[in-house]
Amino acid sequence: ASPTPVTTVTESIEYTINNTTYVIFNIPGLIEAKQEQIDLNKQEINKAFQLCPNAVVIYVFGNQSGRIRNEDIVAFHALNNAYPFASKSLVLVVNGIPVDREENYEGILDAAPTKHHKRQDIHLQMDEIKSLKDQYNQIQSEFKKQREKYRTEIETFQQRHEQEMKEKQQVFERTKEEMLSQQRRYHELHSQLLHQQHLQQGANTVATALCLTRNPYAMLIGALIALGMPTISKELHDGKK
């Protein structure tokens, strides 16, 4: 026996927030065990859209063993064909989601009302429901296969990307270290050059002083120092002593 439907007629309640009045409708589900009840549900659903065409549609899916029920998908498509839903005004809710669900579940933060125009009558017959359920079973199986395929491809791409980023980081670190090493070497050479220039300036001062003397040995030593030969000039100077 089929369970007794919770909602059989369209219900509504009004809320006023910041001087704006909102009407919340609770409409019956579409699929029932008998065609007569399905036809009554169609009338109640049409009534809700006639009373408030400018609306946000919140469609609630049930789940069975962690999967959305096929009859809810069948009903959703029947309603969407009759009253095309805009993505900005549609909120999908799935009841009974497992606590240990995957982290990539997403939630809609806001939605804006849109005026819904009836494009056609709600079309759903009892003899079509089983066939449609079977079709959605097949679609879900194909989707699962494709999801696993692309998940593997995405994981492979992600691993390759992470490896490339790691290698680029290593190259960057090596280049950075080489630049720092060259910079240190430059400062060392610059310091040595300044020191050498300082010594040369001192030597030139001494050479000038020696050249100004009348002593020929001192003049010779001064000339050698001026030419950058302090060692030889020192030996000559020592020999003179």
WOMOJO-V78242 format. One record per helix or strand of 3 or more residues. SS is the DSSP state (2 for helix, 1 for strand). FROM is the first residue (numbers start at 1). TO is the last residue. If there is no record, write none. Layout:
BEGIN
<<SS FROM TO> <SS FROM TO>>
END
This chain:
BEGIN
<<1 11 17> <1 20 26> <2 35 51> <1 57 61> <2 70 82> <2 87 89> <1 90 94> <2 126 211> <2 216 226> <2 230 240>>
END
